[in-house]
């Protein structure tokens, strides 16, 4: 990996419209013709025999084989009889049965499986007998019982009785590979699916095949096997909360692909039998990838989630967060009935009390009606909504409340970002997809960490890197562990200097690395991935568009939350109507008014989320409608809380109690994702519909908002999912003028006096977010929060590697152990919302803020 500090240069002036990539004509595919069990078939050259058999509907038993892992031939269960042409052209039988999972088809080959070959059948019976010699007879208590390939194939391809009479080998069990993944070694058949996944797919060295002969086993970290430096795996700079080495956000995939019950989930272990479960397809709600999942539930309770199979999006993988973090939807603090805050005799605010839906809606309508007639209403839907719910918030704001003061961005944001979303993102779906990403020769990440903020996107990108198709570049203050596992190249930029580095990416740049990056991005099909954090750096998004214009690379915006793209498309932005229609465009307003059946729409562009909160805090708004927003997520949590305290009337739509509940006048409970159907929209702009898994009486947001509008005397027309979809279909796309491209000048970075540093921060995949509540096993695998600084910065602070560093502002201080990291001097990196490190809440700071740094006073003492 190459690390360099980008220079500061003047911004280039180039057109802002990227050039269209040239059309590439693929070469004709070479094929091979051969026979399996007498059936002739033609397959692409390089196809494995076991894959060709699948295409013909011929079942060959296997354990180690997996279509997304490299062939291993570890279990030998898929042995077949093979005849192949020799050098003289005569077809001859191979001396012994061959593993069909590692054998490529060749012209004229004749394959006989266990269905037509007694020799192959006998070989498979023999392998099965060996696998079962030491396998325990604990199927009644094994989590895999009922969905176990070993059970099934022992019946179909094994002996009816055992010839083994000795005592079976046993191991102490279970081993805690992590707090989330448990290992029963005696069940393992050494297929190595788990180790191959960790090495090939995730790039995490956290489990491996150890020892030899009869003692060979899958095991946890072993310093003699895995190559440690001290107590930490080489290349792994992360530890779990117990201090043990553990470095994977994707470990749950090994539990799912384990063909026996060797690897189990601590959260699901011994909780249910597979045949007691009802399975419903779903879409993960934690990030913008829209990963397919399977929701397994029993008697109205979700017991586990598995990765769904979707070759277009997540293949067969998902993150541990998507897999295990679902108990928030049924947490004990679930709101189960509408609540209204009563007024005391002296007019002061009393306590929240349960009430009927009719009373709650009428109370909410009365308060909102008074606010509409007075100072107005602001709408804050949050960034976790389905497309249907986001559309209902957008329509409610314009039609029922008469305002464009609506913004789903409950996070740091900017006017430059809003302009980019209107110009480049809204209404432009599937312009850059996962398929484009894995085919790209070069990918540049700007203010975006694929592993921490992208989840499955990281796995897809890494697969392309391992295959040799893609080179990854990153503009960031340091090379994260995720970038290292992508074999990426860092273009170092201190927080706030990203626009200068982006503008310096020229083919004739003085610095070789910058020139190489520019040339790589000029290759057809290259992609720039820009994260939501770029909104916090003035001029960064404008510089991204200039770079795209120079190189021809396509730009994709990748937010963290699942509902961000749906909000952009549905119009929950103060300057955008649904489909990318600009609020300021009269033709766009007329178009929307015709669809919504109203005379006119508010013409003045609305205020952003931060401006709405500031207005509420200053007493300039009469009411707020809030949907599932956490004040701590905003750039200034103190301002958010002050706004919620100061606003005269507050309506909250929530699943669980929160800080907003404590301040609300009316609380309307809504259904969590598992209890409603809907559609998420991925960062690609791809709609991802999902059905309702659990029967419930709770209503989705769009139905609650429809009833609220009815109480206001306005027909919203969104009482059902079908009604929402009919309106969205009628709406169609926008072919009028779009929002112009942003053109913001970079801001001169603030000076860094002695004893200070510039703050860099981003969210880690597993942190203290409320959607991870109720999962102690998952929380145990989160990386421990550390403060990262360069060696020179640590020395200037008087802190040694591993010592405690105090990072402070006038609002508060965070004390974390130091991890000396190759990175720019005078920069300190902190996790945004790790346990014990709430950067925005404690420090009131964000990326680019100058903070005080120094050794902790207790350490000095």
N, C-alpha and C positions, 0 to 999 in steps of 0.2 A: 504494500500500500504506500502511496506517495502522499506526503503531507507538505503543504506549502501555504504561505500567507499571501492572499491575493492583494495586488496593488490597488491604490486609489487612482481612478482615472476619471476624466470628464465623461458625462453621459453621451452616448452616441445618438444621433438623430437619424432614424430610419423609419420606413413605413411600418405600420402596426399590423398589417394583414399578412400572416404566414403564407408562404408559397405552398401550393398543393403538391403532395408527393407524387413522383412519377409512378406509372403503372408498371408492375413487375409481372412478367409472364412466366409461370412456373414451368420447369422442365418436365417432360413426360416421365411417369413413374415406371420403374422396372418391376416386373412381376415374375413369380415363380409358380409353376404348376406341378402338383404332386398329389398323392392320394392318402386318405386316412380312412381305415376300415373299408377300403374299396371304393370310397367316394372321392372323385377327382375334384380338386379345388384349385383356384388361382388366387394367390395372395401377393401383396407387395414384397419385394426382396427384403430379407432381414426379419420377416415375421417369425415368431417362435411357434413351434408346433402346437403348444398348448393353446395359443391364441387362435390359430387356424381351426383347431378342434372346436373351440367355443363358437366360432362363426358357423360351423356346421351343426351345432347343437349336440355335439358329442362331449359328454362329461368325463373329465379325467380328474381323479382325486388329487388334492395338493394341500400343503400347509404353508410352505415358505413362499410360494408364488404370490405376487401381488402386482397388478397391472401398472402401478405407479412407482414400483421399486425395481431396481436393477436385478436381473436374474442372479440367483445364488446357488440353486441346486443343493440346498442344505438339508432338506428333509428326505429326499429321494422317494417320496410317495407317488410321484407322477411318472414312474417308469413305464416305458412303452417299448415294444419290439420294433426295430427299424431295419429296413432294407434300403440300400442306396447304391447308385451306380458307382463303380470303381473307375480307376484310370483307364481300364480297357473298355469301359462303357457297359459292362455287364452288371446287373443288379445282384448284390450280395448282401447277406445278413450281417449286421454288426455283431461282434462276438458276445456282447451282453446287452441287456436292456439299457436304454438311455433315458435321462431325465428330460422330459418334454418341455420343462420350463426354461431350459438353457439351450435347447437344440433349435437352431434356425432351419427353416425349410429350405431344401435345395431341389433343383429340377430333377424329376424322375424319382424322387424319394417315395418309399412306400412305408407308411406307418400303420402299425396294428396296436390298438389299445387293448385294455382288459376285456373289451366287449367281443373281440375277435381273436385274441391271442392268449392261449393258456399260459404261455411263458410270462407275458406281462401281468396277467392276473395273479400268477403264483408269486412273482416278484413283489407286487403291491401287497399281497397278503403277508409276505415275509417282513417287509418294512413295517407294516402296521403292528405285527407281533413284537418287533423290537421296540417300537415306540411305546407299547403298552406294558413292557416288562416292569418298569419302575413307576409307571403312572398310577397315582392313587385312585382307589375306588371310592371317591367322595363326590360323585355326581349329584347326589341329593342335596348337598350343601354348597356346591360350587356355583358361583354367579353365572357361569357360562352354560350351566345345564339347561337344556331346552333350545339353545341356539348355538350349539357347539359343533364345529366341523369334525372334531375328533370323534364325538359320539356318533355322528351320522356316518362317517366313513368307516368307523370300526364295525358298524352293522353292514354296510354295503360292500366294503373291500377288505374285511378282516375275517379271522377265523371265528367260528361259532363258540369254541371253547379255548381256554388258555392251557398252555403246556408248562407255564412257569410255576414252580412250586416253592421257590425260595422266598426269603423275606425281602420286601421291597425297600429300596433306599429311601431315606427320609431326610429332610432338612428342617432346621428351625424356621418357623413361619409365623406371620409374614415378615418380610423385610420391607421397611419403609424406604422405598427409593426416594420419595419425597413425602411431604405431608399429605399429598393428594393421591399418589400412585403407590400401591402395595404389590409386593411380589411373593408368590408362592412357588418356590423354585422346583419342587418335586413334580409340579404339573407341567413344567416347561418341556417342549419337544425340540428345543434348539433350532427353531425355524429361522431365527434371527430377524424376523420382521421388525421388532422393536429397535434393535441396534442399527439396522439399515435405514429405518425411518429417521432416527436421530442423527445419523451421519449424512445421508443423502438428501433428505428433504428439509429438515429443520437446521442442520449444521450444528447441533448441540451434542457435545460429548458428555452424556450424563448417564449412560448405561452401556454395558459392553459384554461381549462373550469372554469368559475368563477360564483359565486353567485348561487341562488336557484330559483326554481319556474319560474314565468313568466319573471323574470329578469336574468335567467340563460343565459350566453353568453360566446362565445370565446373572449378572450381579450389579451391585451398586458401585460407586467409585472405589477403585483400588489403585493406590499410588504406584504399585508395581506394574500395573497393566495400562492405565490410561495416560501416563505421562504428566505428572503433576509438577508444579513449581510450588513447593511448600504444601499448603493445604488446598490450593486452588488449581483447577484444571488449567493447563496451558491455554491461553487465549480467552479464558472465561474470567471476566472481571465482576461477576455478580455472585451474590450469596443469598440463600434464603433467610427468612427471619430468624431461624435457629442458628445461623452462622455456618451451616454446612454448605458445601458447594452444590449449587443447583442452578442450572442456566437454561431453562426451556419454558416458553409460553405455549408449547404445543404438545406437551407430554401426554395429554389425554388421548391423542390419536393412537398411541401405542396400545392403550387399553382396548380400543375398539378393533384394531386390526389383529390383536393377539388371537390366534385360532383356537386357543384353549383358555382355561381360566387362570393362567399364570399371573397375568397383570390385571389388577382390579382397582376400581376407584374407591377411595376411602369413604366418599360421600354416599355411594350406592351399595357398597358391600353388604350382603346379607339382608337387603331391604325388600327384595321382590324376586319373583320368578318371571322369566321372559313371557311365558304363556299367560300370565295374569295381567299383562300390560296391554293397553290400547295405544297404538302408534298413530300419530298425526303428523303429516309434513308441516314444516314451518320455516321461518326465515329468522336468522339471528338478529337481535335488536341492539347489539352493542357497538357496531361500527358501520362504516359506509360501504362495506363490501356486499352486504346482503347474502351472507353465506347460507346455503341450504342446510337445514337441520331436521332431525326427527325428534318429535316430542313424545316421550313414553309416559303415560299416566295411568293411574289406577284409582278408581273411586273418587274422581275429582281432584286428585293430587298428582302433580308432576313429580316423578321419581328420578328421571334422568333425561338427558338430551344427548343425542348422537349426531355426528356429522352426516348430512345427507349427501347423496351422490349427484353432482351437477358439474359435468365437464367444462361448462362455459365459465363458471364463476369460481367455485372453491374446490373443484374436483371431488375428492373424498375426504378433505381435511377441514378442520376448523380450529380456532384458538381455544385454549383452556377457558378463557373468559366466556366465549360463546357457549361452550359445552357445560360449564359448571355453574356459572353465575345466573341462576334463574329463580332462586328462592326469594328474591326481593318482591316478586309478584304475589307472594302469599305470606308476607312477613306479618308478625303479630300487630304491627302498627297500621295495618290496612284500614282504610276508611270504608266503612260498610253502610253508612247512611248519610243523607244530606245533613249539614250542620248550619245553623244560623246563630249569629251572635246577638244575644238579647241586650237591650239597653236598660241600665239601672234607672231608678226613680229620679236621680239627679242628672240624667242624660249621659252619664259616662258609659263606656263600653263594658259590657258584662262578659260572661263566659259563653263559649260555644255550646249549643244544645242540639241534640238530634231533633229532626223534624221531618215532615212529609216532603215529597218531591214538589207538590203543589205549592206549599208554603215557601220552600227554598227558592223556587223559580220566580214566584211572585215577588219575594223580597229582593232577589237579585235584579229583577226587571225594574222595580221601583227605584232602587239606588242608581242603576245605570241610566234610567230615563232622566232622572234629576241631573246626573253628571253631563249627559249629552246636551241638555238645555243650558248647562252652565259652562264649566271650564273644559269639558271634553273627557274622552276616555282613551286610555292607552291599552294596547293588547300585546301581551308577551307570551307567545305560545310555547317557547322552548324548542330545542332541536332534536327531539326524540319522537316526532309524530309520524304517523303514516301519511301517505299522500291525501287520502280522503279527509283525515282530521285536519291537516294543514289547510286544505282548500276551504273547509268549513270556517276556520278562524279567519282566513283572508276575506271570505264573503261576509261573515258577521261584521267585521270591522267596517267594511265599506257600505254595506247595504243597511245594516241594523243600527250601527253606531255612528255612521257618517264620518269616518276618519280614515286616514292613511297612516296613523300612528300605530303600526303593527310591525314587529320585528322578532323573529324566532331566534336570533343570535344571542343566546345567553352565555356569552364568552367574549374575550377581547375581539373587537372588530373595528372597521374603519369605513369612511366614505369611499376611499379608493377601492376597497374590496367590494363594496356594494356596486360600484360602477363596473368593475371587472365581471361580476356575476351577471349583471344585465347585458354586458357586451359580449361575453365569451361563453357563458354557461347556460343561462336560462333559455329553454326552448331548443337547445342543441344537444339532443340525446345521442348516445352511442357514437360520438365522433372519435373518441379514444376509448378502447375497450381492453379487457384483460388479454384478448387475443392480440391486439396491437402491442400491448406492453411486452408480452413474452416473445414477440417477433422483432422487437426494436433492437437495432444494433447498439444504441446508446440511450441511457436513461439518466437524466439529471434531476436530482431531488433538491428542491429549494424549500427551506423551512419545513421539511417533512422527513420524519424518521419512519421508514416503512415497517420495521418490526414493532415499534412502540405505538405508532399511530395508524398503521395500516393492516396489521394482523395477517390475514390470509394473503393479502397483496404481497407481503414479504415472501411468503412461501412460493407464490407463482413467479415472482421476480427472481428468487434464488434458483428455482428450477431452470430458468432460462440462462442464468449465469453459469450454472454447473454444466449445462449443455453446450456452453461456448458461444451462445448467440448474442449475449448482451454484456455490455460493460456499463457499470453504474458509477456515476459521479455524484458528489454531494457538496452543496454549499452550506457549510455549518461551522460552528466554532470548534468542533472536535470530531474525531472519527469514533462513532459509537460502535459497540460490539456488533450491532446489526450490520453496519456498513462493512466491518471487517469480514463477517461471514458472507457478505455479498462480493467479496474481493474488490470492493469499491475504492475509488480515488477521492480523497478529500481536497476540496478547494477551500482552504481555511478562510473564514470570515468572522471577525469579531461581531457580536450583535450590533446591528445598525449599519454595518458596512456591506451587507449583502448586495445592495444595488450597485455599488462600485465594482464588486467582483463580477457580477453579471454583465455589466457594461464593458468590462475588460476582456470578456470572452470573445476574442477576435482571431480569425485565422492567422493574422500577421502580428499577433501580440508579442511583445518583447519577451515575456516569460514563456518558456516552452510548454509548461503544463497547461496554461490557459489556452495557448494555441491548439494543443492536442485536444482539449475538451471542445473547443469551438469546431474543429475539424470533425470530431466524432459526432457532434450534434447535427452537422450538415449532411450526414449520411441519410438516405431516404428511410423514413419510418421511425426516426428518433423521436423521443418523447421527453417533455419536461413535466415532472410531477411537482405541483406547488401545493403546499399544505396551508391550512387555515391560519397558521402562525405568521405567515407572510403579511397578514393584515396589520400586524403590530409594528412593521418596519416601513415607515413612509418611503415611497418610491420603489419598493421591492417588486410589487405586481406590475408596475409600469415598466420596470427593467426586464421582467420576464417576457412581456409582450415584445419589447424591442429585440431581445435575444431570439425569440421565435421568428421575428421578421427577418433577421440577419441569416439565420441558419436553416429556416424551413421546418424546424422541429414543431411538432404539435404539442399543445399545452393541455394538461388535465388538472382540474382542481380536485383535491382529495381531502374532504373534511373528516373529522373524527367521528361525528355522531351520525346515526342512521337516518335521522330526519332532516338533515341540512339540505340535501339536494331536493328532497320533496318540498321543503319550504320555498326554495328558489323557484321551482316549477309552479307551485300552487299560488305564489304571490304573497307570502308572508314576509315581505320586505317593504319598507316605507316608500320606495320609489318604483316598485315593480308590481304590476298586476299579473294574474296567471298567464303562463306561457311566455314570459319575457316581455310583456307589453309595458312600455314606460308609462307611468302615471302622468307625466307631464305632456304626453302626446294626446291631443283631443280625439284623434281617430281611434286610438287604443281604448280610451274611456268610452267612446260611443259603441265600439265593438263589444266591450264587456257589459255595458248597460243593456244592450240588446239581448245578450245571453241571459243576464240576470233579471230581465224584465222590469227594470227601474228606469226612471226618467233621466237621471244623471248621477254621476259619481263625484266624490270630492276630488277637486283638481289640484289642490296644493300638495306637493310631496310631503310625506310624513316625516316624523322624527325617528332616529335610530333608537335601539334599545337603551343605550347609554343616555341619549338625550331625553327619552321618555322617563327614565329613572330620575334624571336631574330635574326635570320639570315637576315630577311628582314630589320630590324632596323639597322643592321650592314652593309648593302649594299651587302650582299652575295647572294641575290636572284634577278632575273631579273624581275619577275612578280608574282602577286598573282591573283588567281581566288577565289572569295569569294561569298558564297551563303547564304544570310539572316543571317549574323552574327552581333551581337551587341558588340562592343569593351568593353562595361562596364561589360559584362558577364564573361570576361576572368579573370584569377587569378590576372593579372597585367594589368588593363585597360590602364595605361600610356604606357606600352610597346606595347600594341596592337595599340594604336593611333600612336605611333612613327613609328611602322612598316608600317602602312598604309600611313603615310606621306613620308617615305623614299623610299619605293619600286618604281622603275622606271615606272612600268606599272601595273595598277590595273583594273581588270574586275569584275563587281559586278552584280549578279543576285538577284533581289529584288522585293518585292511587293510594299513597301512603301519607301519613302526617309528616309535616316538615316545618321549617321556619316560616314558610308562607302560611301554613295552616294556623300557626300561633297568632298571626296578625290579620287573618281574613275575617270579613263580615259574613260571607256566605261560602260554604265549601260544598262542591258538587263532586261526589265520587265518580270515577270513570274506570272502565275496564282496562286491565293490563293487556299486553299483546297476546298472551295465551288464551284470553277469554273473549277475543273478538277477531273477526276476519279483517283483512285490510291489504294494503300494498305499500311496501317500502320501495324507495328509489335509491339505487346504488350511486356511487360517485360517477359511474359511467353514464348515468341517466337511464339505466335499465330498470323497468318496473318489475318488482318481485312480489307477486301476490301470495298470500298465505291464508289458509282456512282457520276457523275457530277450533281450538282443541278441546276446551272445557266448556260444558254447559253452565250458564250463569245468568243472573238477572241484571248484572251490571251493564251499562251502556257505553259504547265508544264515544269519544269526544264529539264527533260530528252529530250524533243523535242528541246528546245533551245540549249542544249549541243550537240545534234546530228547535228544541223545546224552549230554550231560553229566548230565542228570537220570537217564537210564537207568543211567549209571555209579554214581549215588548210590543206585540201587535204587528210584527213583520213576518212574512212568509219566507223562510230561508230555502225551503224546498229540498232539504237534504235528510229526510227521515230514515232512509235506507241506503245500504251500500249501492244498490242498483240505481237509485236516484242520483247519487253522486257521480257514478260512472257515466250515466246518460248525459249529465251536464258536462262532464269533462270531455266526452266524445263530441258533443255539440260545439264545445269551445274551440277545439282544433288548435292549430299552430298560428303563430303571428308572422305575417309576411311584410309588415310595415317597417318603419325605421327603428333601429335598435339604439340602445344606449351607447353613446360614443365611448371609445376606449379611454381608460384613465391615463393621465399624463402628469404624474406627480413627481416633483423634484425630490431627490434624497435629502434627508436632514443631516446637517453636520453633527457628528457624534459629540456627546457631552464630554468635557475633559474629565480625566480620571485622576484625582489627587492621590497623594500617598495614603496608604491605609484603606483604599477603596478599590472596587473592581466593578466591571460591567456584568450585570446579571444575564445569564443564558438559562433558559428553562423550557422544558416540555413535559407533557404527560407521559407517564409510563403506562404500559398496557394494563398492568395490575396495580391499582393504587387504592386510595381511600374513597373512591366514588361510591355513592349510595346504591348503585345497581349491583354492587358486589357484596352487599350486606347479607348476612346469614350463611356465608361460605367460609368457615374457619380453615378448612382444608386447603381451599384455593388460596386464601390469604397467606398461608404458610409458605407458598411458593413464590410470593412476590419478592422482588429484589430489595435488599435493605437500602434505605435512603442514604446516600453519601453526597458530599460536596466535592466536586471535581475542580481542581486548579492545576496549573502548570507547576513544574518544579521551582521555577523562579518566583512565582506568586506565592507558593507555600513558604519558601525561604523568607520572602519579604514579610510574611505574616507571622513568622516565627513558629510555624506548625510543621511537624514531621508527618510523613505518610502514616496514616492511621490515627493521628491525633485529632482532637476536636477543633473544628473551625466555627467561629461565631460570625454569622452573616446577619446584619441588622440594618434597619432604617429607623426613622423617628417613630414608626408605628409599633415595632416589635423586633424580635430576633429569633433566628433559627440556629440551633447548634447541631452539627452533624460531623461524623468522622470524615477525614479528608482522604480522598483517593487521588494521588498525584497522577496526572494524565498528560500525554503529549497534546498540547492545545495552546491557543494563543495566550500570551501573558496578559495580566490585568483583567482576566475574565474568570468568573466563578459560575459553575453550572450546578443547579439544584433541580430535583424532581418537582414538578408543579404541585402535585397533590398527593404525595406519599404520606403514609401514617407518620405523624410527628413532624411533617414538613408541608404545611399548607402555605405556599408562597404568597398567593394573593391575599388570603385572609390575615396571615401573620405580618407579612412585610408590606402589604399594600403596593406591591411592585410587580413588574413583569419584565419580559425580555427587553434589554437595552437600558434598564434602569441602573443608575450608579448606586451601589450599596457599600456599606462599610464592611470590611472583613478583617479578622484578626483572631488570634488564639483565644479560646474560651478562658474566662477569668479563673474558673475552677482548675483548669489544666495548668495555668500559670502558677497558681498557688501550690 
